Amino acid sequence: KAKIRDAGIPYRTPPREELAARIDGVLAVIYLVFTEAYAGDPAESLGSEAIDLARRMDALLPGRGAIEGLLALLLLHEARRPARYVGGELILLEDQDRGLWRRDMIDEGVRRVEMALRAATPPSPYAVQAAIAAVHDQAVAASETDWRQILGLYAVLMRLSPSPVIELNYAAALSMVDGPASALQHVEALAARGGLAGYDALPAVRADLLRRLGRRAESRAAYNEAVRLARNAPARRFFARRLAELAD
């Protein structure tokens, strides 16, 4: 700003709506960088860089629920990274060694979730996603996860930021509350709409629900599709292992 003024160019403070749109755009890019890093190479450092960018945003624009929520979300996911891969192989959340999780990141993430939820009404979608991550991270064991609370948070998230991916996550949470049969109906309807065509998580979730229902042949077919669509090598190997477990 000072350099612009020194050059004789008048500085115009962006209107509130324009500034909010710019912030949303930057946060979306940071989140995309983090999610691509988190889903990819186990040793990828871009996750830490995304967290650093979110911290800088928070320092520049303190007290904003969306920024606090995003930073909390990144911290709560990054805290699990040490247990997410073992020997380069992907480990599902429920199977991870929680003793390897970064408690310092979880504690900070939970504090920031609380601040983010107090900062705005309605809450930012990032804050709601962070609240979901916090429920997972605060459970001392997978069996202690409060799935009803998670399901309720996904219902809120679908109202705030509806998307096929959120609907798929809602269905996965529903399966833990009402069972796989109820969830499968949602997944089949979602698949019929075509919004997640080509997304490996859709056949993977469907395959798991079918497996839990004892429909092994259909589950194998769905895992084969997940293998074909896998976004990276660790995911492909994970789906292949699940497929092998269903072999006759």
NORUR-V839560 format. One record per residue. N is the residue number from 1. RES is the residue in three letters. PSI is psi in radians with two decimals (999 if undefined). Layout:
N|RES|PSI + N|RES|PSI
//
This chain:
1|LYS|-0.77 + 2|ALA|-0.72 + 3|LYS|-0.69 + 4|ILE|-0.76 + 5|ARG|-0.70 + 6|ASP|-0.53 + 7|ALA|0.01 + 8|GLY|0.21 + 9|ILE|2.11 + 10|PRO|2.39 + 11|TYR|2.29 + 12|ARG|2.04 + 13|THR|2.20 + 14|PRO|2.49 + 15|PRO|2.76 + 16|ARG|-0.76 + 17|GLU|-0.69 + 18|GLU|-0.73 + 19|LEU|-0.75 + 20|ALA|-0.71 + 21|ALA|-0.69 + 22|ARG|-0.75 + 23|ILE|-0.80 + 24|ASP|-0.71 + 25|GLY|-0.76 + 26|VAL|-0.76 + 27|LEU|-0.68 + 28|ALA|-0.69 + 29|VAL|-0.77 + 30|ILE|-0.77 + 31|TYR|-0.71 + 32|LEU|-0.76 + 33|VAL|-0.80 + 34|PHE|-0.83 + 35|THR|-0.64 + 36|GLU|-0.70 + 37|ALA|-0.70 + 38|TYR|-0.60 + 39|ALA|-0.21 + 40|GLY|-2.26 + 41|ASP|2.22 + 42|PRO|-0.48 + 43|ALA|0.13 + 44|GLU|2.30 + 45|SER|-0.10 + 46|LEU|-0.43 + 47|GLY|-0.78 + 48|SER|-0.64 + 49|GLU|-0.64 + 50|ALA|-0.71 + 51|ILE|-0.71 + 52|ASP|-0.71 + 53|LEU|-0.70 + 54|ALA|-0.67 + 55|ARG|-0.70 + 56|ARG|-0.71 + 57|MET|-0.74 + 58|ASP|-0.64 + 59|ALA|-0.64 + 60|LEU|-0.62 + 61|LEU|1.24 + 62|PRO|2.67 + 63|GLY|0.13 + 64|ARG|2.19 + 65|GLY|-0.66 + 66|ALA|-0.72 + 67|ILE|-0.81 + 68|GLU|-0.74 + 69|GLY|-0.76 + 70|LEU|-0.79 + 71|LEU|-0.74 + 72|ALA|-0.78 + 73|LEU|-0.80 + 74|LEU|-0.74 + 75|LEU|-0.76 + 76|LEU|-0.54 + 77|HIS|-0.77 + 78|GLU|-0.51 + 79|ALA|-0.45 + 80|ARG|-0.16 + 81|ARG|-0.72 + 82|PRO|-0.41 + 83|ALA|-0.04 + 84|ARG|-0.53 + 85|TYR|2.38 + 86|VAL|2.05 + 87|GLY|0.54 + 88|GLY|0.01 + 89|GLU|2.41 + 90|LEU|2.32 + 91|ILE|2.20 + 92|LEU|2.70 + 93|LEU|-0.80 + 94|GLU|-0.30 + 95|ASP|0.00 + 96|GLN|2.63 + 97|ASP|1.80 + 98|ARG|-0.27 + 99|GLY|-0.31 + 100|LEU|-0.19 + 101|TRP|2.59 + 102|ARG|1.77 + 103|ARG|-0.55 + 104|ASP|-0.72 + 105|MET|-0.70 + 106|ILE|-0.80 + 107|ASP|-0.77 + 108|GLU|-0.73 + 109|GLY|-0.75 + 110|VAL|-0.74 + 111|ARG|-0.73 + 112|ARG|-0.56 + 113|VAL|-0.81 + 114|GLU|-0.73 + 115|MET|-0.71 + 116|ALA|-0.69 + 117|LEU|-0.44 + 118|ARG|-0.30 + 119|ALA|-0.43 + 120|ALA|2.63 + 121|THR|2.11 + 122|PRO|2.82 + 123|PRO|2.74 + 124|SER|2.52 + 125|PRO|-0.58 + 126|TYR|-0.69 + 127|ALA|-0.68 + 128|VAL|-0.73 + 129|GLN|-0.68 + 130|ALA|-0.65 + 131|ALA|-0.68 + 132|ILE|-0.82 + 133|ALA|-0.64 + 134|ALA|-0.68 + 135|VAL|-0.77 + 136|HIS|-0.82 + 137|ASP|-0.42 + 138|GLN|-0.17 + 139|ALA|2.24 + 140|VAL|-0.37 + 141|ALA|2.75 + 142|ALA|-0.63 + 143|SER|-0.29 + 144|GLU|0.05 + 145|THR|2.33 + 146|ASP|1.46 + 147|TRP|-0.52 + 148|ARG|-0.70 + 149|GLN|-0.73 + 150|ILE|-0.75 + 151|LEU|-0.74 + 152|GLY|-0.69 + 153|LEU|-0.66 + 154|TYR|-0.59 + 155|ALA|-0.71 + 156|VAL|-0.78 + 157|LEU|-0.64 + 158|MET|-0.53 + 159|ARG|-0.66 + 160|LEU|-0.71 + 161|SER|1.22 + 162|PRO|2.38 + 163|SER|2.74 + 164|PRO|-0.62 + 165|VAL|-0.76 + 166|ILE|-0.69 + 167|GLU|-0.67 + 168|LEU|-0.74 + 169|ASN|-0.65 + 170|TYR|-0.77 + 171|ALA|-0.71 + 172|ALA|-0.73 + 173|ALA|-0.67 + 174|LEU|-0.64 + 175|SER|-0.47 + 176|MET|-0.25 + 177|VAL|-0.88 + 178|ASP|-0.07 + 179|GLY|2.86 + 180|PRO|-0.50 + 181|ALA|-0.80 + 182|SER|-0.76 + 183|ALA|-0.65 + 184|LEU|-0.63 + 185|GLN|-0.73 + 186|HIS|-0.75 + 187|VAL|-0.72 + 188|GLU|-0.72 + 189|ALA|-0.69 + 190|LEU|-0.75 + 191|ALA|-0.67 + 192|ALA|-0.51 + 193|ARG|-0.36 + 194|GLY|0.09 + 195|GLY|-0.33 + 196|LEU|0.41 + 197|ALA|2.25 + 198|GLY|-0.02 + 199|TYR|2.07 + 200|ASP|-0.46 + 201|ALA|-0.48 + 202|LEU|-0.99 + 203|PRO|-0.49 + 204|ALA|-0.79 + 205|VAL|-0.77 + 206|ARG|-0.74 + 207|ALA|-0.72 + 208|ASP|-0.72 + 209|LEU|-0.76 + 210|LEU|-0.68 + 211|ARG|-0.79 + 212|ARG|-0.43 + 213|LEU|-0.03 + 214|GLY|0.21 + 215|ARG|1.30 + 216|ARG|-0.76 + 217|ALA|-0.76 + 218|GLU|-0.63 + 219|SER|-0.75 + 220|ARG|-0.74 + 221|ALA|-0.70 + 222|ALA|-0.69 + 223|TYR|-0.61 + 224|ASN|-0.71 + 225|GLU|-0.70 + 226|ALA|-0.71 + 227|VAL|-0.77 + 228|ARG|-0.62 + 229|LEU|-0.06 + 230|ALA|2.37 + 231|ARG|-0.36 + 232|ASN|2.98 + 233|ALA|-0.76 + 234|PRO|-0.71 + 235|ALA|-0.72 + 236|ARG|-0.74 + 237|ARG|-0.64 + 238|PHE|-0.85 + 239|PHE|-0.66 + 240|ALA|-0.64 + 241|ARG|-0.76 + 242|ARG|-0.69 + 243|LEU|-0.73 + 244|ALA|-0.60 + 245|GLU|-0.38 + 246|LEU|0.00 + 247|ALA|2.50 + 248|ASP|999
//
